[in-house]
């Protein structure tokens, strides 16, 4: 099998679907639209014991995630994918914000938690309490957060070449208001030395690879005042699924850099290499060359994207419709969003809605006359620096950073 949905349950689910006559493309489309339940409904079956829903039927003290999974597309232990059509406004409500995990969500007791700052490029290694973080100057800003594999399934749906990993559709993204201390203020307490080169962030999710998910960033990014260690999300304490009591927020960078359940910060005068910047979160494919110890270019900065706030595929009745969606870029504000219903033969400007806040996403809308039949609507975004979504994206084995304009199928009755 060329694609991976979730180890231990994808194979039997695909076996069932194929035995009932579903094509692989139809299987992936159903899985993207509604998860295992949608596939099973198409097969006319009850949810079997290996499905994501039954995996969640376990003792309450050992959940995969803590939030209600009902509004999401459920990818099992990998997490919950948001439905863009349920969102509106510059901030995603906490209860609708997607979850990407490398293990179960973690339930940490604040009284037993601390943040360790250490490494060969600090003068004074130390441990900080939650109160110590709160005593530092506080910053509040809006920033989108997106999994590097968001849109991954499109490599297969649009190009017929499946990438490995959880088959995220368009909803491994959200935008929120984050409050916390600048990481630079935390590092200053420990006395970062002038030869510091690399900062490694390590989570306390012990079931994750490396016994704590971790990613490194260059010292320049760590010292940027907008790189935060955040303790609040949309004005509330961080939910458990989103890193309580402390997580990193690294605007414009992929979600894997924004470590949840943050427990250690290691500052080094040498590059720090882990699986997440050597074999994982790197671009591996014919178009990419190894770089140093990494098998390909390391995935750090996100890519410019746009998407309609509609189910995939969408269905509606004929008539005048206002369609909306979201766009974002790591390089600056969105300046233009265009839409096409003739496969890009002609493009029309969409209206940007409201003001794009900090590093948050832009909202857009346009008027469309829905006529009976099958349609395809495509959007593309351009930012203030002139970056535009590309016509195509080279394949990479992990399926990262897919950002070509999406031909969104719409059925009108």
Secondary structure, 3 states (H helix, E strand, C coil): CCCCCCCCCHHHHHHHHHHCCCCHHHHHHHHHHHHHHHHHHHHCCCCCCCCHHHHCCCCHHHCCCCCCCCCCEECHHHEEECCHHHCCCCCCCHHHCCEECCCCCCCCCHHHCCEEEECCCECCCEEECHHHHHHCCEEEEEEEEECCCCCCCHHHHHHCCCCCCCCCCCCCEEEEEEEEEEHHHHHHHHCECCCCCEEEEEECCCCCHHHCCEEEEEHHHHCCCCEEEEEEECCEECCHHHCCCCEEEECCECHHHCCCCEEEEEEECCCCCCHHHCCCCECCCCCCCCECCECCCECCECCCEEEECCCCCEEECCEEEEEEEEEECCCCCEEEEEEECCCCCCCEECEEECCCCCECCEEEEEEEEECCEEEEEEEEEEECCCCECCCCCCCCCCCCCCCCCCEEEEEEC
